[in-house]
Amino acid sequence: MIRKLNQKDIPYVLAIIEETKRIFRESGIDQWQNGYPNEESLYSDLKEECGYVFVEENKAIGYAAFIEGEEPSYQNIEGQWLSEGPYLTIHRISVDPKERRKGLGKILMTYAEEKAQKDGMKSLRVDTHADNLGMRKLIDVCGFEYCGIVYVHGNEKRNAYEKALHLQ
């Protein structure tokens, strides 16, 4: 089941994120190694009502932020976005490492797409580190197209992707 993040979920989500950071570090992926995302990020998602959890047996085992509106770090792209107009950005997607390879990432991405369509968004956008092959595979499987390079958190280079939506 996917639902909005609540305060009780934050310790579970934080543990998932910290474990993901450790796996990235051990895999030589320089993503999420500067303290972000952190507890403050999650409380901001809670306040903005953009955090979503995949819950199983009353425990969050997956997380993502689905943010509608302009993403400041997406304003300048070395390349070109597919579309103009409103879009939903997917950030901080992470699944408990013990629950990976069960399709939860794809379920979260599909949920984001359905939410974006319902809310009248023209597309979905997401970014990831070039070395994050797991996320890049998920992005590809979910039908996103590579659009170029963006810089997040000031100067961190990320591959940027977009998926145009067909509104009903």
C-alpha positions, 0 to 999 in steps of 0.5 A, a space after each residue: 500500500 502506498 500512502 502519504 508520509 506521516 511522522 511515525 514513518 520518519 525513523 523507518 524511512 531514515 533507516 532505509 536512506 542511511 542503508 542506501 547511502 552505505 550501499 552507495 558508498 561501498 559501491 563507489 557511487 558518489 550520491 547522497 554522500 554529503 548528508 542529504 537526504 536527511 531527517 530535515 529533508 523528510 520533515 520538509 516532505 512531511 510539511 509539504 505533503 509530498 512524501 509517500 511511503 510503501 507500507 507493508 505490515 505497518 512499516 515503511 519499506 519504500 519511499 519517494 517524494 513527488 513534488 509538483 511545481 518548478 524544480 529550481 535545479 531543473 531550470 538549467 539543463 545541458 540538453 533539453 527537456 521533452 516538454 514545457 508546462 507542469 511536471 511532477 519531480 520524483 526525488 529521494 526514491 529509496 527501497 529497503 535493501 532487504 525488500 529490493 528486487 520485488 518491483 517496489 521501485 516500479 510500483 512507486 514510479 507507477 504511482 507517481 505517474 498516476 498521481 501526475 496524470 490525475 493532477 494534470 501534469 504534462 510529464 514526470 522528471 527525475 535525476 540520478 547519478 551516472 553511476 547509479 545503475 540500479 536507478 538508471 535501469 528503473 528509469 529506463 524500464 519505466 519509460 523515461 527518456 534521457 534529456 541531459 545534465 542538471 546540477 543539484 545541490 549547487 554543483 553535483 552533476 546528475 543525469 536528467 530524465 523525463 517521461 511525457 504523459 498522455 492525459 486522459 
